[in-house]
Amino acid sequence: MPSNTPDPSGTGGRDAIEIGLGLGSNIGDGPGNIAAALRRLAESGAIEVTAVSSIYKTAPWGYLDQPPFANACALALTRLDPVQLLAAVKKIEVDMGRQRTVRWGPRLIDIDILFYGDVALAVPELNLPHKELFNRAFVLVPLAEIAPHLRLGGRSVAHAAAKLEGAGIEEWASE
């Protein structure tokens, strides 16, 4: 029998979907910013984190005149639809103080939705799976660490990561 109680989660009773997130920071405490972003997303109810990769140090690309990045990936469950999830992610970025400057420039926190179950989506604000995922070692290496058997669009994340390992990415050394 259906309940007349409103769904406080706003999910309409949707089943949880596995998602992948890519996170990066090169302003302040990068690893701390990544941990804070994941904590805030979980506390907001947007996601339930199920796995987090090691933190990796990566050279900047695109805009090179900036410090190296701390990067990580996370697996999580969500009941939000992709556009709702994107809004939640962008809200956390803003709440943490991210300011948009030059493209690919320094950032306090950057959170990308890498995949949303097996959904393929191309709308102006969001492409799923992430359109650059298979071109970026700083995403593939940490993602393969926590999801070695993951295949997206018929492609193996681990196989693609193995081809790019050593391409300017190394585990973050504790200071």
N, C-alpha and C positions, 0 to 999 in steps of 0.2 A: 504494500500500500504506500503510495507516495506521501511524503511529508509535506505539510504546509509551512514548515519552518524555512525561512529564507536561507540560502547557502551563503554563509558569511565569507567564504573564500572567493566568491565571484567566479567560480569555475563551472558552474552549471552541473556539478557532479561528474565532470570529465575524469576519465582514468588518467593516472600519472603517465607522462611521456618521458623517456630518457633523452636528455639533452647534453651537449658538450659546450663548454665555455672556454674561450681563450682570454687570458688576462695579461696585461703588461703595464709596467710603470717604470719611469726613469727620473722622477722628481721625488726627492726625499727618500724615505725608507721603502724601496720598491717591494721587497718581500712582505713588509708590514702592510703596505697599501693593498696588495693582493689578498692577504688574509682578511683585512678589514672589509674589502668589497664582498668577499664570499660570505663573511659573517653577516653583513648588512642585508645581502640578498636573502639569506636563510631567515634572518629575523623578520624580514618584511613579509614572509610567507610565499614569496615568489618561487623559491626552489627548496629542495631538500638535497644537500650535497651528499654524494655517495662515494666520491673518490677525488683526490687532489694529487697532482703530479709533484715532483720535485720542482724547485725553482731553478730556472736556467738563466744564465747571463748571455745576452746576445748583443751583437753590434747593431747599431741603428742602420736602417736602410731607407731609401727615399730621400729624407733630409738627414745628412750625415753629421752636421755640426751640432752634436748633442751627446750626452753621456750614454753609456750602454743601458740596455733595458733588463729588468727582471721580468721573466715570462713564466707562466704556468698554465696548465689546463685543468679543468675540473669536469667531472661527470656529475649530473644531478637529475632529479626528477622534478617535473613541474606539472601543474594542472592548468596553467595559463595557456592560451593560444599563442602562436608565434608573435603576433603584433603586441599583445598584452605583455609578453615576456620582454620584448624589445623595449617597451615603455618602462618596465620595471628596471631593466639594466641601465637605461639612459638616466633614469631618476637617481640611481645610486651614484653614477659618475658625477652628476651635477651636485648631489648632496655632499660628495666627498671633496668637491672643489675643482673638478676638472674644468679647464678653460680651453676652448678651441683656439688654436693659434695657426701656425703653418701646417699644411698637410703633412702627415707622418712626423710631426714635430714632437717635442717633449710633452709628456703627459703624466699627470699625477696617477691616473688610472684609465685604462682602456679595457673594456669588456666587450668581446665579440661572441655572438651566438654562432657556434661552429656547425652544429647540426641539431635538428629537432626530430627525434625518431627517424623514420625513413621518409619524412616529408621533403618534397622538392618544391621550392617556392621561389618565385622571382617577382618581387614587387619593388617599386622605387626605393623604399627604405630598408629592404631586407632580402637577401638571397640565401637560400638554404639548399644544400649545404653551402657554407661560406665559399664564395667564388674563388678566393685565393688560398684556401686551406692547403691544397696539394703543392703550392709553390713556396711555402714558408716553413723552413726548418724549425723556427721558434714556436710553431704551432704543432707540426707533425711529431717532433721528438717527444715533447711532454705528453701529447695525446696518445702516442703509441705506448708510452710507459704505463699508462693507466688503462688503456683499452687496446691491447695488442692484437686482438682478433677482430677489431672493428673494420667493417667495410662500408664505404659510402659511395653511392653511385657505382657499385661494382668494383671499386678500387680498394685495395688493402692499405690502411693507414700505416701499418708497421712496415710494409714493403716500401712504401714511398718515403717513410722516415729514414730507413736504412740507406737509401740512395742519397739523402741529404745530410746525414750525420757528419759532423765535423765542419759543416758550412757556417762557421762563426757562432757556434752555440756550445756552451759548456755549463756544467752544473755550477750553481752559485755557491761560492765558498763562504762559509760562516765567518763573520768578522768578529 
